[in-house]
Amino acid sequence: MPRKYTNYSKTSKTPRRPFEKERLDNEMKVVGEFGLKNKREVWRIQLMLAKMRAAARELLTLDEKSPKRIFEGAALLRRCTRLGLLEEDKRELDYVLAIKIQDIMSRRLQTLVFKQNLAKSLHHARVLIRQRHIRVGRQMVNIPSFLVRVDSEKHIDYALTSPFGGGKPGRVAKKGAGTGGGDAEEED
């Protein structure tokens, strides 16, 4: 049997203590605040944040002139700045440790679609994204958890094929146009 050399890694990590009240309450607050589908979305962001913090902590232990710290530190800071997690004036490894879950959640496409008033609510934003009505730049995106870069933020708009963005009319609009739009029967 051939060996598979594909790398797989878990995208989320379940909590050590499943019934800790304070953690459960905090997670529910985040799920409600950002309109998430389930707790796994929170855990995925927590794992991503934990990996970033661990990398920053490890780099902070190295000497400032160390080539590894200079090269990898610059890459980590560039990534955080591009995603909008750090401002230009706070490009230091110490500030990476101060990033919170809410900072990353506010960079999700779902949150930004709602904040730009393309959707009526966070849940509506999620539905619009999943139903392929939203594009970032020229690329249609149907992943609500897509992390939007700062330079792409102003290019979030309705997709060209979407009825909202000037595309063909949807199912209900077509049906209304075919019957003439009038439900009342004509009387002589």
Beta strands, then each sheet from edge to edge (+ up, - down):
strand 1: 134-136
strand 2: 139-140
strand 3: 156-158
sheet 1: 2+ 1- 3+
end
